[in-house]
């Protein structure tokens, strides 16, 4: 979100500095790695609309940077016949006029041969879904921000932000910056820089598992979709490296301190996700997987936090993206730029009020 805000502000001609406490491409937050899901398959009309606008903005960034960032390989969602979330999402897709195909469980292999679903399941395939190339997105946003005149300071930790009569003073471990306005998108560290709003944030440690594929030709994005089971909320991706697929259990992690996270992933964790893939796609992957850790910064309602500080509109805040925010980052950066320059935005962000938990 910070890289996107930096890009959008610089693109609008603002004299802007982006501060990152770690090095580019670091693995300590929420956005590293090669892929994040892009989907319009929400059971909430607000997020459906935000995703639709984000899709167009990703395409615009691709054109500007001459790079491929968004892969619409489609998303296959499957669940038991009684799953309420499946029913709500299917209705939302129909109401929004988004393309999708409803499939009975036993018919899914005719469309996607690796899957073996049962008569007690059903599925839908939504074509305007897929994944964004996370690492490449971050690199592109940073590079385009600099091309538009932004300055970056990496490996620079913000210690405090203090009000001045004429603006704000940002104190870092490498000196101070006086500025008219500031945007805080500090992820899991958000409440340490703006702790007066009672954020009620919960930072959780989440694991992503990479499993070796037995036949790479079966899992390329042109023939293999992203996939998710609503009964477990486990999900997965096609292969980006020709050797592995990434799978994960959504919102399954324990609460942690972002400065002291265990980065080791156990063989048991790898085995649990292997068993899940093997259950519905037998023979697809091998057991010798590996894991990585990322952080979710969750609000109590899993809605985002986006807005100006209620007592000082020179400070604009974005956070609490609760594990599902990356797909919207191109749009969120533009919203943050709106708030910095205009004090308001045409987008519907009332639900994201930064002081709603006071």
C-alpha positions in Angstrom: 0.0 0.0 0.0 2.9 2.4 0.7 4.6 1.7 -2.6 1.3 2.3 -4.4 0.6 5.5 -2.5 4.2 6.6 -3.4 3.6 5.9 -7.0 0.2 7.6 -7.2 1.4 10.7 -5.4 4.5 11.0 -7.5 2.5 10.4 -10.7 0.3 13.4 -9.7 3.4 15.6 -9.4 3.8 15.6 -5.6 7.2 16.0 -4.0 7.1 12.8 -2.0 9.5 10.6 0.0 8.8 6.9 0.7 10.3 5.4 3.9 10.7 1.6 4.3 12.1 0.2 7.6 13.6 -2.8 5.8 15.2 -3.6 2.5 13.3 -3.8 -0.8 11.8 -7.3 -1.2 12.0 -8.2 2.5 10.0 -11.1 3.9 9.0 -9.6 7.2 5.7 -8.3 6.3 2.7 -9.3 4.2 3.5 -8.7 0.6 6.6 -10.8 -0.4 6.6 -13.8 -2.7 5.6 -14.3 -6.2 1.8 -14.4 -6.1 -1.3 -13.0 -4.4 -4.9 -13.9 -5.3 -6.9 -11.5 -7.4 -10.6 -12.1 -7.2 -14.0 -10.5 -7.6 -15.6 -13.5 -5.8 -16.8 -11.7 -2.7 -20.1 -12.1 -1.0 -20.0 -8.4 -0.2 -20.9 -5.8 -2.9 -18.4 -3.2 -1.7 -15.4 -5.5 -2.3 -16.8 -6.7 -5.6 -17.0 -3.1 -6.8 -13.5 -2.3 -5.5 -12.1 -5.4 -7.1 -13.6 -4.4 -10.5 -12.1 -1.0 -10.4 -8.7 -2.5 -9.3 -8.7 -4.8 -12.3 -8.8 -1.8 -14.7 -6.1 0.0 -12.7 -3.8 -3.1 -12.8 -4.2 -3.1 -16.6 -3.3 0.6 -16.8 -0.1 0.1 -14.7 0.8 -2.9 -17.0 0.5 -0.6 -20.0 2.5 2.2 -18.4 5.3 -0.1 -17.2 5.2 -2.5 -20.2 5.1 -5.5 -17.8 2.7 -8.4 -17.0 1.4 -8.1 -13.4 -2.1 -9.7 -13.4 -2.8 -13.2 -14.7 -6.5 -14.0 -15.1 -6.2 -17.8 -15.1 -9.6 -18.0 -13.4 -10.6 -19.2 -9.9 -12.3 -22.5 -9.1 -14.2 -22.4 -5.8 -15.7 -25.7 -4.5 -17.7 -26.5 -1.4 -20.2 -28.8 0.1 -23.8 -28.4 -1.1 -24.8 -26.8 2.2 -22.1 -24.2 2.4 -23.7 -20.8 2.9 -20.8 -18.7 1.8 -20.8 -20.5 -1.6 -24.5 -19.7 -2.1 -24.0 -16.0 -1.1 -21.0 -15.6 -3.4 -22.7 -17.2 -6.3 -25.7 -14.8 -5.9 -23.4 -11.8 -5.7 -21.6 -12.9 -8.9 -25.0 -13.2 -10.6 -26.3 -9.8 -9.3 -23.0 -8.1 -10.4 -23.2 -9.7 -13.8 -19.7 -11.2 -13.4 -19.0 -14.3 -15.7 -19.0 -17.6 -13.9 -19.9 -21.3 -14.6 -21.7 -23.5 -12.1 -20.5 -27.1 -12.0 -21.6 -30.2 -10.2 -18.7 -31.9 -8.3 -18.4 -35.0 -10.5 -18.4 -32.8 -13.6 -15.4 -30.7 -12.6 -12.7 -33.1 -14.0 -14.1 -32.7 -17.5 -13.1 -29.0 -17.2 -10.1 -29.4 -14.8 -8.7 -32.9 -15.0 -6.6 -32.9 -11.9 -9.7 -32.5 -9.6 -11.8 -35.3 -8.1 -14.8 -33.9 -6.4 -17.9 -35.8 -5.2 -21.7 -35.7 -5.6 -21.9 -33.9 -2.2 -20.0 -31.0 -3.6 -20.4 -28.3 -6.3 -18.2 -25.7 -7.7 -18.1 -22.5 -9.8 -15.4 -21.2 -12.1 -15.0 -17.4 -12.3 -12.9 -16.3 -15.3 -12.1 -12.7 -14.3 -10.0 -13.9 -11.4 -6.5 -15.2 -10.9 -3.4 -13.7 -9.3 -1.1 -10.7 -9.3 2.7 -11.2 -9.3 3.4 -9.7 -5.9 7.2 -9.3 -6.1 7.0 -7.8 -9.5 4.1 -5.5 -8.5 6.2 -4.0 -5.7 9.2 -3.6 -7.9 7.1 -2.0 -10.6 5.4 0.5 -8.2 8.7 1.5 -6.7 10.4 1.9 -10.1 7.5 3.9 -11.6 7.3 6.1 -8.5 11.0 7.0 -8.9 10.5 7.6 -12.6 7.8 10.1 -11.7 10.2 11.8 -9.2 9.7 10.1 -5.9 12.6 9.6 -3.5 13.0 6.3 -1.5 14.7 5.7 1.8 15.1 2.0 2.4 16.4 0.5 5.7 15.1 3.6 7.5 12.9 3.1 10.6 10.4 5.8 11.6 10.5 6.4 15.3 7.8 9.1 15.7 5.6 11.6 13.8 5.0 14.9 15.6 2.8 17.8 14.7 4.3 21.2 13.8 2.5 24.5 13.3 3.3 24.2 9.6 3.1 20.4 9.1 4.5 17.3 10.5 8.0 16.2 11.7 8.9 12.6 10.9 11.7 11.4 13.1 13.7 8.4 11.8 16.8 6.5 12.9 18.6 8.4 10.1 17.4 12.0 10.9 14.2 14.0 10.5 12.0 15.0 7.6 9.6 18.0 7.9 6.6 17.6 5.6 3.2 19.1 5.0 1.4 15.7 5.2 2.3 12.1 5.9 0.8 8.7 5.0 1.3 5.8 7.3 1.0 2.3 5.8 3.1 0.4 8.3 1.3 -2.9 8.2 1.8 -4.9 11.3 3.5 -1.9 12.9 0.7 0.5 12.3 -0.5 0.9 15.9 3.1 1.8 17.0 3.1 4.9 14.8 -0.5 5.9 15.5 -1.4 4.3 18.7 -4.0 6.8 19.8 -6.9 5.3 17.8 -7.4 2.0 19.6 -7.0 0.0 16.4 -7.7 -3.4 18.0 -5.4 -4.9 15.4 -4.4 -8.6 15.6 -1.2 -9.6 13.8 -1.1 -13.3 12.9 1.6 -15.6 11.6 0.4 -17.3 8.4 2.1 -20.1 6.5 2.4 -20.5 2.7 3.4 -24.0 1.5 5.2 -24.8 -1.8 4.6 -28.4 -2.9 6.5 -30.1 -5.8 4.3 -31.0 -8.8 4.6 -34.4 -10.4 3.7 -33.2 -13.9 4.4 -29.4 -14.5 2.4 -29.4 -17.7 -0.8 -29.9 -15.7 -0.4 -26.9 -13.5 0.6 -24.0 -15.8 -1.7 -20.9 -15.6 -3.1 -21.5 -19.1 -4.7 -24.8 -18.1 -4.8 -24.7 -14.3 -6.8 -22.1 -12.2 -6.4 -20.7 -8.7 -8.6 -22.8 -6.4 -10.2 -22.5 -3.0 -12.4 -24.8 -0.9 -14.9 -22.8 1.1 -15.4 -25.5 3.7 -11.8 -25.2 4.8 -10.8 -21.8 3.3 -7.7 -23.5 2.0 -6.6 -22.2 -1.4 -3.9 -22.6 -4.0 -2.3 -21.3 -7.2 -1.0 -22.6 -10.5 2.8 -23.0 -10.8 4.8 -19.9 -11.5 8.2 -21.6 -11.5 7.4 -24.9 -13.4 8.3 -26.9 -10.3 5.9 -26.1 -7.4 2.4 -24.9 -6.6 1.7 -22.6 -3.6 -1.1 -23.6 -1.2 -2.2 -22.1 2.1 -4.8 -22.2 4.9 -6.4 -18.8 5.2 -6.6 -17.1 8.6 -5.3 -20.2 10.4 -2.3 -18.5 12.2 -1.6 -17.6 15.8 -1.2 -14.0 17.1 2.4 -12.7 17.2 4.6 -9.7 17.8 5.8 -8.6 14.3 9.3 -8.0 15.7 9.7 -11.6 17.0 8.1 -14.0 14.5 9.1 -17.7 14.2 10.1 -18.1 10.5 10.4 -21.9 10.6 7.7 -24.0 9.1 7.2 -27.5 10.4 7.0 -30.7 8.5 3.6 -31.1 10.1 2.3 -27.9 8.5 3.6 -29.0 5.1 2.0 -32.4 5.5 -1.4 -30.9 6.4 -1.6 -28.9 3.1 -0.2 -31.9 1.2 -3.0 -34.1 2.6 -5.6 -31.4 1.5 -4.3 -31.3 -2.1 -4.0 -35.1 -2.3 -7.6 -35.4 -1.1 -9.1 -33.4 -4.0 -6.3 -33.7 -6.6 -4.8 -37.1 -6.0 -1.3 -37.6 -7.5 -0.8 -33.9 -8.3 2.0 -33.1 -5.9 4.8 -34.7 -3.9 5.4 -34.6 -0.2 8.7 -32.8 -0.1 7.4 -29.3 0.3 8.7 -26.2 2.0 7.0 -23.3 3.8 7.3 -19.5 4.2 5.8 -17.2 6.7 3.9 -13.9 6.2 1.9 -11.7 8.5 -1.8 -10.8 8.4 -2.8 -7.5 10.2 -6.4 -8.1 11.0 -9.2 -5.7 12.2 -12.0 -7.2 14.3 -14.4 -7.0 11.3 -11.7 -7.8 8.6 -12.6 -4.5 6.9 -9.8 -2.2 6.0 -8.6 1.0 7.8 -8.4 3.9 5.3 -8.8 7.6 6.2 -7.5 10.8 7.6 -6.7 11.0 11.3 -9.9 12.4 13.0 -7.9 15.0 14.9 -5.3 15.9 12.3 -6.1 15.6 8.6 -2.5 16.1 7.7 -2.0 12.4 8.7 -3.5 9.8 6.4 -3.7 6.2 7.4 -4.0 2.8 5.7 -3.9 -0.6 7.3 -5.7 -3.6 8.7 -5.8 -5.3 5.3 -6.6 -8.6 7.0 -5.0 -11.0 4.5 -7.1 -10.0 1.5 -5.9 -6.5 0.7 -3.1 -7.0 -1.8 -5.4 -7.3 -4.9 -6.7 -3.8 -4.0 -3.3 -2.1 -3.5 -3.2 -0.3 -6.8 -6.6 1.3 -5.9 -5.8 1.9 -2.2 -2.7 3.9 -3.1 -4.9 6.1 -5.3 -7.4 6.6 -2.5 -4.7 7.5 -0.1 -3.4 10.1 -2.7 -7.0 11.5 -2.9 -7.1 12.0 0.8 -3.6 13.6 0.9 -4.4 16.1 -1.9 -8.2 16.6 -1.7 -9.2 15.5 1.8 -11.8 13.2 0.4 -12.3 10.5 -2.3 -15.1 9.5 -4.7 -14.7 5.9 -3.6 -17.0 4.4 -0.9 -14.7 4.1 2.1 -17.1 5.0 5.0 -16.9 1.4 6.3 -13.1 1.8 6.5 -13.2 4.7 9.0 -10.0 4.7 11.0 -11.7 5.6 14.3 -14.6 3.1 14.2 -13.2 1.0 17.1 -12.9 3.9 19.5 
